[in-house]
């Protein structure tokens, strides 16, 4: 017998974890969103329901839902258990069941609505990700880090790239430092721009130095400054950073002066997806 509600099935699966309380830290809505999105990723693997861009968006916003649970204080083990339960529930559905087509249609409509949204703000604990498809310049999502410095994702002909830009034209290079969980383990929820110890990080050096690209209007000239662009491998690593974490970026001038800024990871997957999806 096919249950009446796919959502009910997933929520029931998510709530059946080895006797653990369902709402230890997160709300029922957060649990439901993560379960639904995880299940649809699994069903897409089985049934090939979505286009490449729809799949990218779904994957990114499933990661966002996972991050919301972690940032609310749920443990890694518990979130992994929720993920297994949702996948198991989805794997028992047949691709031909009407409820699968119904839920896939709902995901497509949500994706199209998000895709046509021109601007968005993804709140963090201290810093927000701002996103825009207005096309004023190449920036699609970014954080303002103070002193005119911003970091985030640019849209290029080949996809999204992570970059840092500052108003100082003497900036020669940049490095960022991402947590190595094999050395330090996962971060704790609730940290306010708390960065990992340098000894437990992996450093990434910017691959290219260019003139700043930020504009105030489409027809305006870019502001004075320097843009440091990181390689695709760094962009991938940044987009997959733990949502509870923050990381440092060092900007090094030609004279050797170093300025350090901090990026809050937060909803970085949503910020990345805004730049990755046309």
N, C-alpha and C positions, 0 to 999 in steps of 0.2 A: 504494500500500500504506500502511495506517495504522500508524504505529509503535506498539509495544506500550505504551509508557509516555509519557504526556504530560510528566511531570517530566523524563524523559530527553531528550525533544525540546527542552524549554526550556533545560535545563542545557547541552546541546550547542550550542544557539544562542548562549547567553550566553558560552560558552567559545571562540567562534570569532572574536573581535574582532581583526581585522587583525593577528594574530600577537602580540597583547599577552598577557602572562602572566595566567592566570585569577585567581590568588590573590596579586596584588601586595601587598595589605594586608588584604583581607577574607577571611573563611573561605568555604569552599564552601557551607556552610549559609546564610550571609548572601546570597551570590550567588543561590542557588536560591530562597530566599524572595522576593527582589525580583523575579526572573524570573517566578516563578509568579504572584505577585500582579499584576504588570504585565500579564501575558498574560490574566489573568481580567478585568481592567478592559477590555482591548481586546475580548475575547470578549463581554463584557456590552454594549459599545457596538454590536457587530455583531448580537447575538442577543437582547438584552433579557432576561437571565437572572434578574435579581434585583429585589427590591422596593426602594423608595426608601431605606429604612433599611439594608438589606443593602448597597446600593450605596454609601451614605455610609460605612459601616464599612469596606468593602473599599478605598475610595479613601483613607481615613485611614490604614489599616494598610499600604497600598502606600507611602504617603509615609513611614511609620515605617520600613519596610524600606529605602527609599532613604536616609533619614537615618542608619541604622545603617552603611551603606556609607561615607557621607561622613565620619561620625565616626570610622570605622576608618582613615581616611586615603586612601581612594580619591579620585581627582580628579573634578571635575565632568564633564569630557569623557568619562572612562571610564564613569562611571555613566550618562551620556546614551547612550553606545554600547550598554551593556547593555540599557537601556530600549528602544532601537530594535530590537535583536535579538529581544527577547522579544515585542515587538509584531508584528514581521514574522512570527515563528514562529506566533503566535496567528492572525494574519490569514489564514494558509493553511489553517486548520481550517474545516470546514463546520459550521454550527450543528446539523445533524442527526447528527453523529458521536457515537457512544455515549460516547467519552472526554470530550466536552464536557459532557454531562449528568452524568457521574461526577464530574468536577472541580467543576462547579457545586454538586452536592450536598455535596461536601466543604467548600466555602466556606460554604454555608448552615449546616451543622452547627457549623463553627468560630464563625460569627457568633452563633448561638444560645447556644453555650457561653460566649462572651465576654459576651453580653448578660445572662446570668443570674449572672455573677460579681459579687459584691457589693462587693469591695474589690480594689485592685491598687496596685502601686508600679511606676513606670516610672523606672528608675535613670538618673541623670545623672552627669557627671564630678564635680561638687561637690554639686549639689542634685537631689533626686528630685521627681518629680511623684507626689503621692498622689491616689488616686481612690476614690470611694465612692458607691454607689447606695443606701446605707442610709436616706437621707432624713431624717437628723437635722436638717438645715437645707438651704438652697438651694445650698450648695457641692457640686459634683460632682467637681472636680479642682483641686488647688492645690499651690503651693510655699510652704513656710515660709521667710521671708526674714530672720528675726531680730527681736528686740524686739517680738514679737507681731504683726508685719506678715505678711500672706499675700497672694498674688496667684494668680489662676487663673480658672476658669470656673464661673459659676453657671447653674443650670437655671431658666429662666423659662417663662412660658406660650407665648412665641414662639420659644424655642430657647435656645441657649447664648450667654452674654455674658461678656466678659473684665472683670474687676474687681480692685480692690486694696482691702484692708481693714486698718485699723490701730486700736489701742486709744485713740488720741488723739482726743478729741471736738472738738478745735479745728482739725482738718484741714479746709481749705476747698476745695482743688482738687488735681488730680494731672495730671501729664504723663508720657508715656513716649516713648522715643526709639528708633526702629527703624532699622537699617542701610538705607541706600540703596545697593544694589549697583551702580548706575550711576556713583556717585561713588567708592565705596571698593572695589568688587569683592567677591568672596565672602570669608568668614572662613576662618581656618586651623583644621584639626582639632587637638584637644588643648588648646585654650585653657581656662584655669580662671577662669571669670567675667570674661573679657576682653571689654570692651564697645567698640563702635565710637566713633571720634572724633565728637563732637557735630556738627562741621561737615559730616559725611557722613551725617547721619541725617535722618529725617522725624519730626517731633514730632506726637503725638496728645494732645489734651486730653480729660479725662474729661467725659462728657456729663451725668452726674447725680450728685448727692451724697445719700446716704441714711444712716440709722442702721445700725450693724453688724448682721450677721445670724448670725454664728457662735454655735452652741450646743454645749453639752457633752452634752445629752440632748434628745430630742424635746420633752419636757414643760417643759424649762427655758426661762427667758427668754434672749434674745440677750445677748451680752456688751456692755459699754459700748464705744463706738468709732464709727468712721466708715467707710462703704463708698463707694468711688468707682467708678462703673460707666461703661464706655466704650461708644461707639457700635458698631453692627453692622459698619461698615466697618473700625474698629480691630480688632474681634474677628477678622474675616477676615484682616487683615494680620498680626496676631499669630500666628494659627494656621498661617500659611504662612511664618513666619520660618525662616531657615536653621537646621537643627538643630545646627550647630557653633557657633552664636552665643550671645551673651547681650545683654540690653538693660537700660538704666536706667529707673527710675521715680522721679520727683520727687513728694514729698508736701509741699504748701505749706500752712502754718498761717495762721490769720487774722492773726497778727502778722507774717507774712512769712518766718518761719523755714522753712528747706527741709531735708528729710531725703531722702537718695537711697538707694534699695535696688536690687539687681540680680537679675533673673530669668534663669535659665539656660534656653535654648530647649529643647534636648534632644528628648525624645519628646512635644513639645507637641501634635502631631496626635492621638496616642492620648489625651492628656488632654482635648483638645477634643471628640473623638468620644464620650467617656464622658458629657459634658454634653449633646451634641447628640442622642444617641440615647436615646429613652425606655426 
